[in-house]
Amino acid sequence: MKDVLFIAYFFSELDGVGALRSRSMVRFLKEKGVRVEVIARDSFGGIGKKNFYVWTILCIFKLLFSKQKNVYISCGPFNHLLPLSLACFMRKKKLIVDFRDPWSINIKTGYGKSGAKISKFKLFVSSRIEQLVYKICKHFIVCTKGMKSYYQKLFGNDIKIRLIMNGYDFDIGEMDKYKDSDIKNNGVLKFVCLGKFAEYDEQKAHQAISKIKDIKNEGYSVHIYFVGTNKEPTLSILKQYKLDDCSTFYPRMPYKEALKIAINCNIGMLIVRNEEIEYGTKVFDYIGLGLPVLDIFDHSNNFYKEFKNILNLSQSFSEIPKDIRSLYSRDRNFTAILHLLH
């Protein structure tokens, strides 16, 4: 049986979507018989919530004296990556690094914000650390094709790069029990956004709301649900299109409770900051729930190419068939990690 020391700063359900991949991975590994010890920001008496760097030092000591031969580091954040990688190198441990978000790419692109000032120093430092960590690690995991392409160019090869996509983390059959046909098919076309919306990109938010306005003008009754979305600047955009009266904002809530709201809607909404590099996590939740995704995406980018069939269904407001939904579960995508531990 394999032993793994799993280091993920964000891990608790209270940490939001940034912790989903790590929690799902740990659950999956344990179900497959792997012994996993988790170090998160709640570890060491919760010191990570108060001082990240003290937490990093404690992680280094834990790693240096741990008996596990396999170390799995889930990023971001990234500031602890280099010292922990060097500790693995010193102790000759098998290091697996998992980038659920890109690091230097985000700095290089201003985190998807047009006109953002790029720090050449931060870009230089992050790129060099990534290159050094790549030399140290056994496997370097990314979660999108765009990330794989970028890091292949940065590293000069893809020998250690492994593509393991995200996926939804719930049982389709169990979630379908919360579906109410009378609500879902009551003559109102219901759109839903789980999490951030205009906070990511106001211009893309305008595109989405404008498209819904066009649908309304075609004679459809529409309602938009935002779950865990900040009211501003989204509400101001809705008012510009006179859609604020047919919109509802819910506060942040546990993951499963949010899914219960979404499953009785018809179309999912999301904004991807960098459509060439990122997929986000919401798209997988929508797929698992059977919701097509409103298409506001550049058809030349990786995101559209990857989810073209899902996006096309939104034109007819058709539910995603179960056989397609099953292809995007986390457990299916995570199977590859078992081979990396051998």
Backbone torsions as a table, in degrees:
resi	resn	phi	psi	omega
1	MET	NA	135.7	-178.3
2	LYS	-81.4	145.2	174.8
3	ASP	-113.7	135.5	-178.5
4	VAL	-133.5	131.8	169.4
5	LEU	-94.7	113.2	-172.0
6	PHE	-107.1	114.1	-176.7
7	ILE	-109.5	115.1	179.3
8	ALA	-142.7	111.0	-178.1
9	TYR	-57.2	-48.7	176.5
10	PHE	-92.5	119.9	-176.8
11	PHE	-144.5	-34.6	-177.4
12	SER	-68.5	155.1	175.3
13	GLU	-61.4	-27.0	178.4
14	LEU	-70.7	-13.9	-179.6
15	ASP	-83.0	-1.0	175.2
16	GLY	78.2	-159.1	-173.9
17	VAL	-64.7	-22.3	-180.0
18	GLY	-64.7	-15.2	-178.6
19	ALA	-103.5	-8.2	-173.4
20	LEU	-60.0	-47.5	-176.3
21	ARG	-61.2	-44.9	-178.0
22	SER	-65.7	-45.5	179.4
23	ARG	-62.2	-41.6	179.6
24	SER	-65.4	-40.0	179.8
25	MET	-64.4	-43.9	-179.9
26	VAL	-64.4	-44.4	177.7
27	ARG	-59.4	-44.5	-179.4
28	PHE	-62.0	-45.9	-178.9
29	LEU	-63.3	-41.7	179.1
30	LYS	-64.2	-39.3	178.3
31	GLU	-63.8	-27.2	179.8
32	LYS	-91.6	8.7	174.6
33	GLY	90.2	10.4	179.2
34	VAL	-87.1	132.8	176.2
35	ARG	-82.2	120.5	-175.2
36	VAL	-123.2	128.5	170.9
37	GLU	-110.0	123.7	-175.2
38	VAL	-101.2	134.8	169.8
39	ILE	-117.1	117.9	179.9
40	ALA	-129.1	-178.2	-177.5
41	ARG	-69.1	-14.6	175.3
42	ASP	-81.7	-12.9	179.7
43	SER	-70.4	168.3	179.6
44	PHE	55.7	40.6	177.5
45	GLY	73.2	19.8	178.5
46	GLY	77.3	20.4	-177.3
47	ILE	-63.0	-26.5	-178.1
48	GLY	-63.0	-24.9	179.2
49	LYS	-75.6	-21.6	-176.7
50	LYS	-99.6	-40.9	-176.1
51	ASN	-147.1	105.8	-176.7
52	PHE	-61.4	-38.0	-173.8
53	TYR	-75.7	-34.1	172.8
54	VAL	-65.1	-41.6	176.5
55	TRP	-58.6	-41.9	179.3
56	THR	-62.5	-42.5	179.0
57	ILE	-62.0	-43.1	178.8
58	LEU	-64.4	-36.1	176.4
59	CYS	-63.4	-39.9	180.0
60	ILE	-62.6	-46.7	178.6
61	PHE	-62.5	-42.3	178.2
62	LYS	-59.6	-44.6	-178.7
63	LEU	-65.7	-44.5	-177.0
64	LEU	-61.2	-33.6	-175.6
65	PHE	-106.9	9.0	179.8
66	SER	-79.8	153.4	179.2
67	LYS	-88.8	-16.4	-178.6
68	GLN	-65.3	136.4	178.4
69	LYS	-88.9	-21.5	-179.6
70	ASN	-104.9	128.4	177.6
71	VAL	-123.0	128.2	-178.2
72	TYR	-117.5	118.6	179.7
73	ILE	-112.7	119.5	178.8
74	SER	-98.6	126.4	-177.7
75	CYS	-125.4	150.5	9.8
76	GLY	-91.6	176.8	4.7
77	PRO	-68.3	178.4	-170.4
78	PHE	-122.5	-11.2	-172.8
79	ASN	-63.1	-21.8	-179.4
80	HIS	-92.9	-4.7	-171.4
81	LEU	-63.3	-46.7	-176.8
82	LEU	-64.3	-52.7	-179.2
83	PRO	-61.8	-36.2	178.8
84	LEU	-69.9	-36.2	177.6
85	SER	-66.2	-40.9	178.3
86	LEU	-65.3	-36.0	176.8
87	ALA	-64.3	-39.6	176.0
88	CYS	-62.9	-40.7	179.2
89	PHE	-63.0	-43.4	-179.9
90	MET	-62.7	-39.3	-177.1
91	ARG	-93.8	5.3	178.3
92	LYS	55.4	43.4	178.4
93	LYS	-92.1	152.7	178.3
94	LYS	-81.1	111.3	-174.7
95	LEU	-100.8	127.9	172.4
96	ILE	-116.6	121.8	179.8
97	VAL	-108.1	132.2	-177.8
98	ASP	-121.9	112.4	176.9
99	PHE	-94.8	97.9	175.0
100	ARG	-76.2	-19.5	172.9
101	ASP	-131.4	148.4	174.8
102	PRO	-75.8	155.6	-179.8
103	TRP	-106.5	-75.8	-177.0
104	SER	-62.6	-29.2	178.9
105	ILE	-62.8	-44.9	-178.9
106	ASN	-62.9	-39.3	177.5
107	ILE	-65.6	-42.6	-178.1
108	LYS	-63.9	-33.6	-176.9
109	THR	-101.6	8.8	179.3
110	GLY	64.3	32.5	-179.7
111	TYR	54.0	37.2	175.2
112	GLY	78.4	4.4	-178.6
113	LYS	-95.4	117.7	-179.6
114	SER	-64.9	135.7	179.1
115	GLY	81.8	1.7	-179.4
116	ALA	-67.7	143.2	179.2
117	LYS	-76.5	126.3	-177.0
118	ILE	-95.1	128.4	176.7
119	SER	-86.3	107.8	-179.9
120	LYS	-64.6	-32.7	179.3
121	PHE	-65.9	-48.3	179.1
122	LYS	-62.6	-37.5	178.8
123	LEU	-65.2	-42.7	179.1
124	PHE	-62.8	-48.2	-177.4
125	VAL	-64.1	-47.3	-178.1
126	SER	-63.1	-40.2	179.6
127	SER	-64.7	-42.4	-179.2
128	ARG	-67.9	-38.7	177.2
129	ILE	-64.2	-44.2	178.1
130	GLU	-58.7	-41.8	179.7
131	GLN	-64.8	-41.7	179.7
132	LEU	-66.8	-44.1	179.1
133	VAL	-62.2	-36.9	178.7
134	TYR	-61.5	-37.2	178.5
135	LYS	-68.8	-34.0	-177.1
136	ILE	-79.0	-40.9	-170.2
137	CYS	-74.2	160.9	175.2
138	LYS	-86.4	-39.8	178.5
139	HIS	-138.6	142.0	178.4
140	PHE	-121.4	105.6	-173.4
141	ILE	-93.8	134.7	172.6
142	VAL	-125.2	165.8	-173.6
143	CYS	-118.1	4.4	175.5
144	THR	-141.2	158.5	178.9
145	LYS	-67.1	-35.1	178.4
146	GLY	-63.3	-40.3	176.7
147	MET	-64.3	-42.0	-179.8
148	LYS	-61.3	-43.2	179.9
149	SER	-63.6	-43.7	-179.4
150	TYR	-63.9	-48.6	-176.0
151	TYR	-72.3	-26.5	173.9
152	GLN	-61.8	-40.9	178.1
153	LYS	-69.7	-40.6	-179.0
154	LEU	-65.6	-41.4	-175.9
155	PHE	-87.9	-16.2	-179.2
156	GLY	85.4	-3.0	177.4
157	ASN	-164.8	170.8	177.6
158	ASP	-125.7	26.0	-175.9
159	ILE	-58.1	-40.7	-177.0
160	LYS	-99.2	-6.8	-175.2
161	ILE	-77.8	129.5	178.7
162	ARG	-123.4	129.5	178.4
163	LEU	-95.4	112.1	175.2
164	ILE	-127.5	103.4	-175.9
165	MET	-71.0	163.1	170.9
166	ASN	-74.7	-172.4	178.2
167	GLY	-177.0	173.8	177.3
168	TYR	-78.5	152.0	-172.7
169	ASP	-121.5	57.3	176.9
170	PHE	-154.8	163.1	179.1
171	ASP	-83.9	122.8	-177.4
172	ILE	-58.1	-46.8	-178.0
173	GLY	-60.9	-40.6	-179.8
174	GLU	-66.8	-42.8	-178.8
175	MET	-68.5	-32.8	180.0
176	ASP	-64.0	-19.8	177.8
177	LYS	-65.8	-23.4	-178.8
178	TYR	-89.3	-0.1	179.6
179	LYS	-77.8	128.1	179.0
180	ASP	-115.8	106.5	-175.4
181	SER	-60.3	-32.3	-179.7
182	ASP	-66.3	-33.3	178.4
183	ILE	-82.1	-45.7	-174.9
184	LYS	-63.9	-37.4	-175.0
185	ASN	-116.4	48.1	-176.2
186	ASN	-95.6	15.9	178.0
187	GLY	92.1	-5.9	176.8
188	VAL	-106.9	126.1	178.8
189	LEU	-81.0	114.7	-171.7
190	LYS	-105.2	124.2	176.8
191	PHE	-104.2	147.0	179.9
192	VAL	-139.7	141.0	173.1
193	CYS	-124.5	122.0	176.8
194	LEU	-96.8	113.7	178.0
195	GLY	91.8	-152.8	-172.9
196	LYS	-66.2	150.3	179.6
197	PHE	-134.8	-95.0	-178.5
198	ALA	-65.2	-18.1	176.7
199	GLU	-58.6	-29.2	-179.6
200	TYR	-77.9	-46.3	-175.0
201	ASP	-163.5	109.0	-176.5
202	GLU	-66.8	-34.6	-179.7
203	GLN	-64.5	-42.9	178.7
204	LYS	-70.0	-31.4	176.1
205	ALA	-63.8	-40.7	176.0
206	HIS	-59.8	-41.4	179.0
207	GLN	-59.1	-45.2	-177.5
208	ALA	-66.7	-47.8	-177.9
209	ILE	-66.8	-37.0	176.9
210	SER	-62.2	-39.0	179.9
211	LYS	-66.9	-39.3	177.5
212	ILE	-66.4	-37.3	177.1
213	LYS	-61.3	-41.1	178.2
214	ASP	-63.0	-40.1	178.4
215	ILE	-63.3	-41.7	177.9
216	LYS	-62.6	-39.9	-179.2
217	ASN	-67.6	-19.5	177.2
218	GLU	-78.6	-4.6	176.2
219	GLY	111.0	2.1	179.2
220	TYR	-82.8	144.2	167.4
221	SER	-83.7	131.1	-176.7
222	VAL	-128.9	154.2	171.3
223	HIS	-146.4	140.5	-177.7
224	ILE	-117.5	128.3	179.1
225	TYR	-111.3	129.8	176.3
226	PHE	-116.1	122.5	-177.8
227	VAL	-114.4	112.8	-179.7
228	GLY	76.0	15.9	178.5
229	THR	-91.9	135.3	174.0
230	ASN	-63.4	136.8	-177.5
231	LYS	-61.0	-38.2	178.4
232	GLU	-110.6	139.2	11.6
233	PRO	-91.7	7.2	-174.9
234	THR	-60.4	-44.2	-177.7
235	LEU	-61.9	-38.6	179.1
236	SER	-63.5	-37.6	178.3
237	ILE	-68.4	-41.4	178.0
238	LEU	-59.6	-40.2	-179.5
239	LYS	-64.1	-34.9	179.5
240	GLN	-62.8	-31.1	-179.6
241	TYR	-101.5	9.2	-180.0
242	LYS	54.2	43.7	177.9
243	LEU	-116.0	5.9	-178.4
244	ASP	-67.1	-28.7	-179.5
245	ASP	-74.4	-17.1	178.1
246	CYS	-115.2	40.5	178.0
247	SER	-133.0	146.0	178.3
248	THR	-130.3	132.8	177.3
249	PHE	-108.8	127.0	174.0
250	TYR	-106.9	147.2	176.0
251	PRO	-71.7	171.1	174.9
252	ARG	-60.1	143.2	-177.7
253	MET	-149.3	166.5	177.5
254	PRO	-54.8	148.9	-175.5
255	TYR	-49.0	-50.2	-175.9
256	LYS	-65.9	-37.0	179.3
257	GLU	-65.1	-37.7	177.3
258	ALA	-65.0	-38.8	179.4
259	LEU	-65.0	-33.9	179.7
260	LYS	-64.3	-32.1	176.1
261	ILE	-73.6	-45.3	-174.7
262	ALA	-65.1	-34.8	-173.5
263	ILE	-66.4	-20.0	177.7
264	ASN	-97.0	15.4	172.9
265	CYS	-102.3	178.2	-174.9
266	ASN	-111.5	-30.9	-176.2
267	ILE	-140.4	134.1	177.2
268	GLY	-89.0	153.3	178.7
269	MET	-127.9	139.0	173.4
270	LEU	-156.7	158.2	175.4
271	ILE	-120.6	128.7	177.6
272	VAL	-108.5	121.2	-174.9
273	ARG	-64.4	-45.6	179.5
274	ASN	-123.9	97.3	-173.4
275	GLU	-71.3	-14.2	177.5
276	GLU	-82.7	-28.3	-173.4
277	ILE	-109.1	-41.5	-169.9
278	GLU	-101.3	156.7	168.9
279	TYR	-114.9	-28.7	-171.8
280	GLY	77.4	-177.3	179.0
281	THR	-111.6	-25.4	-175.6
282	LYS	-61.7	-35.8	-175.9
283	VAL	-58.8	-35.4	-179.7
284	PHE	-71.9	-36.7	176.1
285	ASP	-62.4	-44.2	179.2
286	TYR	-62.3	-42.3	179.4
287	ILE	-61.8	-45.4	179.8
288	GLY	-60.7	-32.7	179.5
289	LEU	-83.4	-8.1	179.5
290	GLY	87.8	11.7	-176.9
291	LEU	-91.3	123.5	170.8
292	PRO	-66.7	159.7	-175.0
293	VAL	-110.1	132.5	179.1
294	LEU	-58.0	124.7	-174.5
295	ASP	-89.4	105.7	174.4
296	ILE	-124.9	22.9	-166.6
297	PHE	-101.6	154.6	176.2
298	ASP	-71.3	119.0	-173.7
299	HIS	-73.8	-2.1	177.7
300	SER	-95.1	-6.7	-175.1
301	ASN	-96.3	165.6	-175.3
302	ASN	-61.6	-36.0	-177.1
303	PHE	-60.2	-48.3	-179.6
304	TYR	-64.0	-41.8	-178.9
305	LYS	-62.0	-37.2	-178.7
306	GLU	-72.5	-38.7	-172.7
307	PHE	-115.5	24.9	-176.3
308	LYS	-52.7	-46.6	-177.4
309	ASN	-65.3	-35.2	178.9
310	ILE	-69.6	-42.6	-177.9
311	LEU	-68.7	-35.8	-179.4
312	ASN	-65.4	-28.4	179.9
313	LEU	-65.5	-23.3	-178.1
314	SER	-68.7	-19.5	-180.0
315	GLN	-68.0	-31.1	179.7
316	SER	-106.7	2.7	-179.5
317	PHE	59.5	32.3	-176.6
318	SER	-87.1	140.1	177.6
319	GLU	-70.3	145.6	-179.5
320	ILE	-73.9	128.5	179.9
321	PRO	-61.6	151.1	-176.5
322	LYS	-61.4	-36.8	-177.5
323	ASP	-64.8	-31.5	176.4
324	ILE	-77.1	-40.6	179.6
325	ARG	-56.6	-41.8	-175.3
326	SER	-64.6	-20.1	-178.3
327	LEU	-72.8	-15.0	-171.8
328	TYR	-112.1	20.2	178.6
329	SER	-76.6	149.2	178.7
330	ARG	-61.8	-41.8	-177.4
331	ASP	-59.2	-39.6	178.7
332	ARG	-64.7	-44.6	-178.3
333	ASN	-72.3	-30.4	-175.5
334	PHE	-79.8	-10.2	-177.5
335	THR	-54.0	-33.7	-177.2
336	ALA	-61.6	-26.0	-177.3
337	ILE	-64.7	-29.2	-179.3
338	LEU	-62.8	-36.2	179.3
339	HIS	-69.7	-30.1	-178.9
340	LEU	-73.0	-21.0	-179.2
341	LEU	-84.7	-11.6	-179.4
342	HIS	-78.6	NA	NA
